[in-house]
């Protein structure tokens, strides 16, 4: 096993290749060394995981999911063909313009390149929210994993889940946060919500999460949870899309136990400019991108809020942590 590092060390699991291989949940020698205020946790014994029983779907549900997937793949292919064709045309036009030294054609090529980049970025943003199966979906998944894994590992330590806690993660995505929680403690019950059918199916098929109760419920209506039943609530990079925000926070407050902790993690410094009025391919879903506004709505919902700006040595890994408790 590797020697333990101090809690203030700048080293981070993102710099170790095994951080991306799922070793977090499966190898007891893996140790958190993210620079947050909580001490480093000693390795724990591995826990056995049972394979989940296969989900049963009706023929109608299966057909509907198949049609949805085919439609998504068709859109991906059409988008990729459009961008690749436009790029080829621009390269040819640019070559001809430079060869003939005609300024007007160069300006036209520059305008076309600008529109191409905007279109690519717009498709990339939509795939970050719901990755498809095409090239943009693949790139979006890799980018999000690289950018968020260090932040999620750090924030899980900041949440400080304890043995016997009942924990809920809102927006579990690929399960990085769930792995971290299971590594740090033996929860009495661990719940996860995820609205992406693809991500939810992957979570349910992963044997590491056999003990996790997963739901496709939107956080605005956590109907499967009784009032005041959760000790710790974990939500990373989801607050931007909660609209109306007050309704979501009201439901979170309902299920949180008195004295419990709601940790809201976001990267507001990266969302500047995401409300782009010139985005022409899809409406931009980033709504709540202002930290002060989110703090205000949290307080109006009955939470006391402590904000920490956590720096992990690289601006894409840094995040803002809003540690919320029910105000007395």
Protein Blocks (a to p, Z undefined) as FASTA:
>chain_A
ZZdddfkbcbdfklpmklmnopmmmmmkbccfbdcfbdcddddddddddddddddddfkl
mmmmmmmmmmmmmmmmmmmmmmmmmmmmmmmmmmmmmmnopaklmmmmmmmmmmmmmmmm
mmmmmmmmmccfblklmmmmmmmmmmmmmmmmmmmmmnopaehiacddehjlnommmmmm
mmmpccfbdcdddfbfklmmmmmmpmklmmpccdfbdfklcfkbcehibfbdcdehklmm
mccfklmmmmmmmmpcghiacdddddfklmgoklcfklmkbccfbfblcfklmmmmmmmn
opacddddddehiaklgccdddddddZZ
